Amino acid sequence: MSKDMMRAFELYQPDSVENAVELLGRFGPEGWALAGGNDTLDWFKDRAKYANAVVDLSGVEALRGIRETGDGVEIGAMTTLTEIESSELIQSRYSVLSDAARRVASPQIRNTGTIGGNLCQDTRCWYYRYGTDCYRAGGTTCYADTPEGQNREHCLWGADRCVAVSPSDTAPALVVLDARMVVQNAEGEREIPAEEFFIGPD
């Protein structure tokens, strides 16, 4: 089979957070949460990652929108980057975030890409993405951190074992703003400070 052909998978389209959480819990590591799909399709077409079940979150309205709260603003994970970029509320109170959203890729990507997907996309390290047995993929060597390594857009100072970084344009803005990420699974909901949300490999 050609490398740019995706493996077959079952598609699920929940319409509530509860239904989405149940599906993702049921399939565990064989499931994949689909937001805008920009990063997902790259992984699937390159056959570098795959899932037996894809849970499309686009129909979960509760995960969309920008809402003012008593202590700030709540942004749903399925809110597009274009919506964040053009929000008057975000522009007036959190301009660093609207500026970051504006810098993501192209208008076409921002129209489909979501804040949740942008934050959770995997590293762009080409050693990792194309199947090298690197440290991040479970090996013992970070090939980008060698004298001959291809390491543009990596972190070469203060890195420990793996020098790959998050490709998210919005992550630094949310860290600076002391944002909190709300995550949920079958066991319940919890908040994680943005600064602790982004971690390297074990």
Summary of the structure (lengths in Angstrom):
residues: 202
radius of gyration: 17.7
end to end distance: 33.2
largest distance: 53.7
contacts: 556
relative contact order: 0.12
helix: 38%
strand: 17%
